[in-house]
């Protein structure tokens, strides 16, 4: 079976590097601040060998936001890759959303460092989730509108009711002219 595209190793490396950099920053976000998202550190001593090594979340609302952030972010990156593939455009994992998240998290980490952990990770995560949510829907709506323009179809528009009423009257007038006896009995 012939492959239609050659594998570009540099692009593959960029994609993997972008993914693991963001996952590393996402993981680090969980442990910073005076009130970290994940409260209990992982036990790594010899006596805990065989025990589950997963940290336990506190169960607060921001842990859900924390998980939603990385999910929405990865969905955005995947959609960007798929659209680039379908449209045969040049793909780069360094989207504006990625760069914004990267810069935002770096700022959060620096503020945390200079304030000795006195930072609200909850609020920082909630703000980041809101920004990624807005960016995600902005991207989706723009892609839909772009494809609608290319295909010459209408989306997100309501039909004008006055045109439908005029069309109904024209159809009735034509029907009356064709068979006036049938309509006179009504």
N, C-alpha and C positions, 0 to 999 in steps of 0.2 A: 504494500500500500504506500503510495507516494504522499509525502507531506507537502502541503502547499506553501508553508512558510518555514524559513530557516530559523532555528533557535538563536536568539541574540543573547549571548551570555552576559553582556554588560547590563542589559535591561533586566534580566532575571536577577542578577546580583543586586541591582538597585531596588527592585521590588522586595526581595528578601530582607535587605538591609533596612529599608523603610519600615517594613512590618516589625522586625525585631527591635528596632530603636523605639518605636511607639509602644510596643508591648513592655519593654523595659521601663520606659517612663511611666506607663500606666501602672505597672507593678510598684514602682518607687512611690507613686502618689499615695498608695494605700498605707504607707508606713510613716509619712511625714506629719509634722505638727504635734501640738500638745494633745490633741484628741484625734488620733489617726483613724482611718476608715476601718482598718483591721486591727483590733485591739490586742489580741494575744499573738505573740510571735510563735514561730514554728519551733517545736522542741527538737533539738538535734543532738542530744546527748546519747550515750551508749544505752542507757536504761530504757529509752523510748524506741529502740529499734523494733520494727514490725508494727508500731502504732501508726495510725494515719498521720501523714505529715502536712495536712492541709490546715491553713489558718482558719479560725472560726470568726465569721463576721458578727458584728454586734447586733444585727437585725434592724438597724435603723433605716429610715427612708433613703439616706444618702448612699447606702450600700447598693440599693437598686439603681440609683442614678449613676453610680460608679460603673455598674455592669452595663447599663444602657449606653453609656458613653462609648465604651470600647466596641460594643455591638454596632451602634450607629456609625461609628467611624470606620469600622471594617467594611460595613455594607457600602458606605460611600466610596471607599477605595475600590471595591469590587465592581460597583456600577460604573465607575470611571474607566476601569480597565475594559469592561465589556463594551461600553459605548465606543471606546477608542478602537477596539477590535472590529466591531461591526462597521464602523465608518472608515476603517483603514487609516485612522489618524495616528500620528506619532504619540505613543503612550509614555507618560512619565509619572511615577508614583508621587512626585513632589507637587501635589495639587495645592491650591491656595488654602483649602481646609486643612490639609496636613501641615502646611507650614504655619498656619495660625495656631493649631493645637500644639505644635512643637514649641513655638515661641511662647505661648501662654504657659505651658508647663515649665519651661525654663525660667520664666519670670516667677512663677509660684515657688519653684525650688530655691531660687535666689532670695526671695523675700523670706522664705522659711529659714534659710541659712543665716541671713543677717539679723533676723528677729529672734534667733535662738528657739525656733519651733513655735513661736507665738503667732500662729496663723490658723484661720478657720478653713480646714480642708473641706468641710461640708459645703460652705458657701462657694469656695473656689470650684469644686466639682459641679455644683448645681449651675453655676454661671457657664462653665465649659459645656455642659450638656445642652443648655439652652442655645448656645451659639452653634454647636454642631447640628442641633435639630433644625434651626433656621437655615443653616447652610445646606443641609440635606434636602429640605423641601424646595429651596431656591433652585438647586441643581435639577431636581426632578421636574419641576414646573418648566424650567428653561428647556430641558431636553424634550419634553412633550410638545411644547410650543414650536420648537425647531423642527421636529419631525412632522408636526401638523402643517407647518408652512411648506416644507418640502413636498409633502403628499397632497397639498392643497385641500385639506379638510379642516373643519371647524371643531374646536374643542373649547370647553369652558365658556361657551357662548349660548345664550338662550335665544330661541327663535322669536322673531317679532310677531306678536299676536295679530296686529293689524293686517299684515300680509296674509295670514291664514284666513282671516275673515273675508278679505277681498277675493281670495281664491275660491272660497266656498260660494260666494255670491256669483262669481263667473260660472262655476260649475252648475249652479241652479239655473241660471239664465240659459245656458246652453241646453240643459235638460228640458226646460220649458219650451224652447224653440223646436226641439226634435219631436217631442210628443206632448203637445199642449192638452190633449183630451185627458190623459192619465192624471196630470197635475190639477186639472180643473175639478175633478171629482173630489179631491182631497179637500 
